[in-house]
């Protein structure tokens, strides 16, 4: 028999980050396998299957095709890992369970004695339900669109302590949406979202703003993949691999975002960072010019600043939903608070600080008509609100880029 098949089985998988996780664990041939429902049974008869992970919408659909289902997976009612053993049989497991528990534990969220609201009723919901019960939840309410507990009668569960999102709401590319408003749960003590792209969904951005312990789904994805590899190759993998791979993925997928006064060097430093890291640099101002078909001074002169700011917000949103990029913003991007979640959802934000006396004004409409000290006095609180770190840019560009990269590598997992 030729090379065995290892991969992720699902219907639409363009957003998946599973391949780099498994490659980091040594499974170089791991790939994405997109199938329509009618193709599922025939594919699972293939004798060259080595190991598969299973995702939406097939976590329950594959079960009739499996010969042996692990007791824990059978109790949950959902599988996400399949292995063809030497006896030719397909063995099924649920490694999402281990991933869910590690995600919750890592976030410092305890279910013991708590009431949990679980959003969604699919395969991931079954796992979340079973693990919440295992971890000691005193009550569990499953919210679905048309079930007994639904989004129209959420008020009956306002006493919930923990909110778990197992729906795809807020997933890339349809970011910025949340299935619920956390203000509807005044007793909230923890929020878990199985979505991992973006890093911070609208639900998690709200949790962060409220100071509630929370986690995205990437720790769960990593931990379940490590557990799946143990089944694939019948080996034990040290727990330390979870943190190593998670840190690597955080670094590879998070954006580096540059903000700062007009002329503070964002473009120059962005290009230096691109050369240093091999990442693509995306310039929001260049995207605005391409969309408008005219220069920024012409947009200001012919259409006015409100039109420019609207274009800026749209292009900032487009750039911010991407992963692993360097994003260069205009000096006034901080004037619209709606740009913050767009940049923060997947990024670490750096304000470049440079002496106001050396800032160039050519081609910058507002800089030419405004006292720069007055402009900075107005914007300084906005830069402070947006930024994760401030970097001095009064020296060589290469030194500034290196300082940003050092900080990013140290803090991208925060």
C-alpha positions in Angstrom: 0.0 0.0 0.0 1.2 3.5 -0.8 1.4 6.5 1.5 -1.4 6.7 4.1 -3.9 9.6 4.2 -3.8 12.0 7.1 -5.9 15.1 7.2 -8.9 17.1 8.3 -12.3 15.9 7.0 -15.0 18.5 6.5 -17.2 20.3 4.0 -15.6 23.8 3.7 -12.2 24.1 5.2 -10.5 27.2 3.8 -10.2 28.7 7.2 -8.6 25.7 9.0 -5.3 26.0 10.9 -5.0 22.3 11.5 -2.3 21.5 8.9 0.4 23.6 10.5 -0.4 22.2 13.9 0.0 18.6 12.7 3.1 19.4 10.6 4.6 21.0 13.8 4.0 17.6 15.4 5.8 15.8 12.5 2.9 14.7 10.3 4.1 16.4 7.1 1.5 14.8 4.8 -1.5 16.1 6.8 -3.9 17.9 4.5 -7.4 19.3 4.1 -10.1 16.9 2.7 -13.3 18.6 1.6 -16.2 16.3 0.9 -19.9 16.7 0.1 -22.2 14.5 2.3 -22.8 12.0 -0.5 -19.1 11.4 -0.8 -18.5 10.6 2.9 -19.3 6.9 3.1 -17.2 5.9 0.0 -14.2 7.9 1.2 -14.3 6.3 4.6 -14.1 2.8 3.0 -10.6 3.6 1.7 -8.0 1.2 3.0 -5.2 3.8 2.8 -6.7 6.0 5.6 -4.1 6.5 8.3 -5.7 9.1 10.6 -8.4 11.7 10.2 -9.7 14.6 12.2 -13.4 15.4 11.6 -15.0 18.9 11.7 -18.3 20.6 10.9 -20.7 19.2 9.8 -19.6 15.6 10.0 -18.8 14.9 13.7 -21.9 12.8 14.0 -22.4 11.7 10.4 -19.2 9.6 10.3 -20.2 7.5 13.3 -22.2 4.9 11.4 -19.1 4.4 9.1 -16.8 3.5 12.0 -16.3 -0.1 13.3 -15.2 0.7 16.9 -16.2 3.9 18.7 -14.5 4.7 22.0 -16.8 4.6 25.0 -16.2 8.3 25.9 -16.9 9.4 22.3 -20.1 7.2 22.3 -21.2 8.8 25.5 -20.6 12.3 24.0 -22.4 11.4 20.8 -19.7 13.0 18.6 -16.3 12.0 17.2 -13.5 14.1 15.7 -10.7 11.6 15.3 -10.7 8.4 13.2 -7.8 5.9 12.8 -7.6 2.8 10.6 -5.7 0.2 12.6 -3.7 -2.7 11.4 -6.8 -5.0 11.6 -8.4 -2.8 8.9 -11.1 -1.4 11.2 -11.9 2.3 11.7 -11.6 3.3 15.3 -13.3 6.6 16.4 -12.4 8.9 19.3 -13.3 12.3 20.6 -10.2 14.3 21.3 -12.1 17.6 21.4 -13.0 16.6 25.0 -9.3 16.8 26.1 -8.9 20.0 24.1 -12.0 21.6 25.7 -10.8 20.8 29.2 -7.3 22.2 28.5 -8.8 25.4 27.0 -10.9 26.0 30.1 -8.2 25.1 32.6 -5.6 27.3 30.8 -8.1 30.2 31.0 -8.6 29.7 34.7 -12.3 29.0 34.2 -13.9 26.5 36.6 -17.2 24.8 36.0 -17.6 23.4 39.5 -20.9 24.4 40.9 -21.6 26.8 38.1 -24.4 27.2 35.6 -23.2 27.1 32.0 -25.0 28.3 28.9 -23.8 26.6 25.7 -24.6 28.3 22.4 -25.2 25.9 19.6 -26.4 22.3 19.3 -23.9 20.7 16.9 -21.0 18.3 17.5 -18.9 20.8 19.4 -21.9 21.5 21.6 -22.2 17.8 22.5 -18.5 17.9 23.6 -18.9 21.1 25.6 -22.0 19.7 27.3 -20.3 16.5 28.3 -17.2 18.2 29.6 -19.1 20.9 31.5 -20.9 18.1 33.3 -17.7 16.2 33.9 -16.1 19.4 35.3 -18.8 19.8 37.8 -21.3 22.2 36.3 -24.5 22.3 38.5 -26.7 23.2 35.5 -26.3 23.3 31.7 -28.6 25.1 29.3 -28.1 24.5 25.5 -29.3 27.4 23.4 -30.3 26.7 19.7 -32.2 28.7 17.1 -35.4 26.7 17.4 -35.1 24.5 20.6 -36.8 24.9 23.9 -34.0 27.2 25.0 -33.4 29.7 22.2 -32.2 33.2 21.6 -35.6 34.7 22.1 -36.0 33.4 25.7 -32.4 33.9 26.8 -33.6 35.9 29.8 -34.6 32.7 31.6 -30.9 31.9 31.8 -29.7 35.3 33.0 -28.2 33.6 36.1 -25.6 31.7 34.0 -22.0 32.0 35.2 -20.2 30.6 32.1 -21.0 31.3 28.4 -19.6 28.8 25.8 -20.0 29.6 22.1 -19.9 26.4 20.0 -21.5 28.1 16.9 -19.5 29.5 14.0 -20.8 33.0 14.6 -18.0 35.5 14.3 -15.7 33.2 12.3 -13.4 34.6 9.6 -14.3 36.0 7.1 -17.7 37.0 8.6 -16.1 38.7 11.7 -17.6 41.2 14.1 -20.7 39.3 15.1 -21.7 37.7 18.4 -24.5 35.3 19.1 -25.3 36.9 22.4 -24.6 40.1 24.4 -22.7 39.3 27.6 -24.6 42.1 29.4 -27.5 39.7 29.4 -25.6 37.5 31.9 -24.9 39.7 35.0 -23.3 36.8 36.9 -20.8 35.9 34.2 -17.4 34.6 35.4 -16.0 33.0 32.2 -16.4 33.0 28.4 -15.2 30.3 26.1 -15.4 30.5 22.3 -14.4 27.5 20.1 -13.8 29.9 17.2 -10.1 30.5 16.7 -10.0 32.8 13.7 -10.1 35.6 14.5 -8.1 35.4 17.8 -10.6 37.7 19.5 -14.2 37.4 18.2 -16.7 40.1 19.0 -17.8 37.9 21.9 -14.3 37.8 23.3 -13.6 41.4 22.7 -16.6 42.2 24.9 -15.4 39.7 27.5 -12.0 41.4 27.5 -13.5 44.8 27.9 -15.5 43.6 30.8 -12.5 41.9 32.5 -14.0 38.4 32.3 -11.7 35.4 32.1 -12.0 34.1 28.5 -10.4 32.0 25.8 -10.6 31.6 22.1 -10.6 28.1 20.6 -7.0 27.8 19.5 -5.8 26.1 22.7 -8.6 23.6 22.2 -7.6 23.1 18.6 -4.0 22.5 19.5 -4.7 20.2 22.4 -7.1 18.0 20.5 -4.6 17.8 17.6 -1.9 16.6 20.0 -4.3 14.0 21.4 -5.3 12.9 17.9 -1.6 12.4 16.9 -1.2 10.1 19.8 -4.0 8.0 18.3 -2.7 8.3 14.8 0.8 6.9 15.6 0.1 5.1 18.9 2.6 7.2 20.8 2.7 9.5 23.9 3.4 13.2 23.3 4.5 15.3 26.3 2.1 18.0 27.5 4.7 20.7 26.9 4.0 20.3 23.2 0.6 22.0 23.7 2.3 25.2 24.9 5.1 25.1 22.3 2.8 24.7 19.3 0.3 27.2 20.7 3.0 29.8 21.1 4.3 29.1 17.5 0.8 29.5 16.1 0.1 32.7 18.0 3.3 34.2 16.6 2.7 33.0 13.1 -1.0 34.1 12.9 -1.1 37.4 14.8 -0.7 40.7 12.9 1.8 43.4 13.7 -0.1 46.7 13.6 1.6 50.1 13.4 -0.1 53.3 14.4 1.3 56.8 15.1 1.4 60.4 14.0 1.5 61.2 10.3 5.2 61.0 9.3 6.2 58.9 12.3 7.7 56.3 10.0 5.0 53.6 9.8 5.7 52.9 6.1 9.5 52.8 6.5 9.3 50.6 9.6 6.7 48.4 8.0 8.9 47.6 5.1 11.9 47.0 7.4 9.7 44.6 9.4 8.6 42.9 6.2 12.3 42.3 5.2 13.2 41.1 8.7 10.2 38.7 9.1 9.2 37.7 5.6 5.7 38.9 6.3 3.5 40.8 3.8 3.1 44.5 4.7 -0.4 45.9 4.0 -0.8 49.7 3.8 -4.3 50.9 4.6 -3.7 54.2 2.9 -2.6 52.5 -0.3 -5.8 50.4 -0.2 -7.9 53.6 0.2 -6.2 55.2 -2.8 -6.8 52.0 -4.9 -10.5 51.9 -3.9 -11.1 55.6 -4.5 -9.1 55.9 -7.7 -7.5 59.2 -6.4 -4.8 60.4 -4.0 -5.5 61.1 -0.4 -5.1 64.8 -0.8 -7.6 64.7 -3.6 -10.1 62.7 -1.5 -9.8 65.4 1.2 -10.1 68.3 -1.2 -12.9 66.9 -3.4 -14.9 64.7 -1.0 -14.0 65.9 2.6 -12.6 64.1 5.6 -15.8 62.2 6.5 -15.6 60.4 3.2 -12.0 59.6 3.8 -12.7 58.3 7.3 -15.4 56.0 6.0 -13.1 54.5 3.4 -10.4 54.2 6.1 -12.8 52.3 8.3 -13.7 49.9 5.5 -10.1 49.2 4.5 -9.0 48.9 8.1 -11.7 46.2 8.6 -10.6 44.4 5.5 -6.9 44.3 6.6 -7.7 43.6 10.3 -9.5 40.3 9.6 -6.4 38.8 8.0 -3.8 36.9 9.9 0.0 37.0 10.0 0.4 40.4 8.3 2.1 43.7 9.0 -0.6 46.4 8.9 0.3 50.0 8.3 -2.3 52.5 9.2 -2.9 56.2 8.7 -2.1 58.7 11.4 -5.8 59.4 12.1 -7.0 55.8 12.2 -7.4 56.2 16.0 -10.0 58.9 15.6 -12.7 56.3 14.9 -13.1 53.9 17.8 -14.7 51.3 15.5 -11.2 50.7 14.0 -9.9 49.4 17.3 -11.7 46.0 17.3 -10.8 45.6 13.7 -7.1 46.0 14.5 -7.1 44.3 17.9 -9.0 41.2 16.9 -6.0 39.6 15.3 -3.2 42.0 16.1 -0.6 43.4 18.6 -0.7 47.2 18.1 2.5 49.3 18.2 2.5 53.1 18.4 5.6 54.6 16.8 6.9 57.6 18.8 9.0 60.2 17.0 9.9 63.8 17.7 7.2 66.1 16.4 9.8 68.6 15.2 11.0 66.2 12.5 7.7 64.9 11.2 7.3 65.5 7.5 4.0 67.1 6.2 4.2 66.7 2.4 1.1 64.9 1.1 -0.6 65.0 4.5 -3.6 67.3 4.3 -4.2 67.6 8.0 -0.6 67.9 8.9 -0.2 70.9 6.6 -3.1 72.8 8.1 -2.8 71.9 11.8 -0.2 72.6 14.4 1.4 69.2 15.0 1.7 69.7 18.7 -2.0 70.5 19.0 -2.8 67.5 16.8 -0.7 65.2 19.0 -2.3 66.6 22.2 -5.7 65.7 20.8 -4.7 62.2 19.6 -2.3 61.1 22.3 -5.1 59.6 24.5 -6.4 57.8 21.4 -3.0 56.3 20.6 -2.7 55.2 24.2 -6.1 53.5 24.1 -5.3 51.6 20.9 -1.7 50.6 21.5 -0.3 47.5 23.2 3.2 49.0 23.2 5.0 52.2 22.3 8.2 52.0 20.4 10.7 54.9 20.0 11.5 55.6 16.3 14.1 58.4 16.6 16.9 56.0 15.5 17.7 53.7 12.6 14.7 52.0 11.0 16.4 48.6 11.3 16.8 49.1 15.0 13.2 50.0 15.5 12.0 47.1 13.4 14.2 44.7 15.5 12.8 46.2 18.7 9.2 45.6 17.5 10.0 42.0 16.4 11.6 41.2 19.8 8.6 42.5 21.7 6.2 40.7 19.4 7.9 37.4 19.7 7.9 37.8 23.5 4.3 39.0 23.8 2.3 37.6 20.8 1.0 34.8 23.0 -0.4 37.2 25.6 
